[in-house]
Amino acid sequence: MKNTDILSRINALLSIKVKLEQQVLENGTVVEADSFEVGQPIFAIDGDTKNPLEIGEYVMADGTKLYVTEIGVIGELEAAENEAVEEELSTEVVEETATETVVEELAEVPPTIEEVILKVMEALQPKIDELQAKIDELMGGQTEMKATLSSVSATKPTIHKPSEKVKMSEVKVAPNKSATEARIMAMLS
């Protein structure tokens, strides 16, 4: 097997995204596992840290009992029978209610897209008229400004002309300047 094949296989394995399941215990602690099945590793999440779940019996928020027989490994899962039946019944009632609500909302929806567009345009028309009035007002101000600016005569541009040129050799050198600086200044002029 070539090195490139090995690297491509490693890269493929590293790019696989693992999605972990999270559940909440009855006391509010969040636990995480690959899947909540016997023999799977399980961790308690505390902020950014994950700690293996200690040996013991835990009750999930849905009533399921979780037994950890080895540190960080699910030993047994026991579903809450009475609560599971109640949850199934309440789920069915919620589904029926949601279905009825969706049917009622669909009955209120206009049958065509044209009607929806017309309603939106009717609602937006006052705002469009208001914006058009502001645009017209600004355009009128702009034409007034152009007329004012065209009536003003242009003046000559100001050009800077120094009064006289001073040679660097004529510039008096301060007494604390070194002879090297004085020579450089003389050469520059």
Sequence and secondary structure as in RCSB ss.txt:
>XXXX:A:sequence
MKNTDILSRINALLSIKVKLEQQVLENGTVVEADSFEVGQPIFAIDGDTKNPLEIGEYVMADGTKLYVTEIGVIG
ELEAAENEAVEEELSTEVVEETATETVVEELAEVPPTIEEVILKVMEALQPKIDELQAKIDELMGGQTEMKATLS
SVSATKPTIHKPSEKVKMSEVKVAPNKSATEARIMAMLS
>XXXX:A:secstr
  HHHHHHHHHHHHH     EEEEBTTS EEEESSSSTT BEEEEETTEEEE  SEEEEBTTS EEEEEETTEEE
EEE  HHHHHHHHHHHHHHHHHHHHHHHHHHHHS SSHHHHHHHHHHHHHHHHHHHHHHHHHHHHHHHHHHHHHH
HS          S    GGGS   TTS HHHHHHHHHH 
